[in-house]
Amino acid sequence: MPYTFKHLTVAAIWTLTNDIMDYSLGIFPWVYSGLHPYLHYIYGFTVSLSFISILLVYRLVARKNVKTSL
């Protein structure tokens, strides 16, 4: 299935908005109560993981499709 930069941008905005809304409004998935003092680390890890995933998709899929479609 071909992806373009436009598709990746929409997915990135959706994913990052979801992460920010989850942890800034406190509607994140269930976390063991003993981990609540470390919630800011979990938030940072989650956002970092989203950025890494977006960059990997760009490097492995979207950029390749842009080159072949020219």
Buried (B, 14 or more C-beta within 10 A) or exposed (E): EEBEEEBBEEBBEEBBEEBBEBBEEEEBEEEEEEEEEEEEEBBEEBBEEBBEEBEEBBEEBBEEBEEEEE
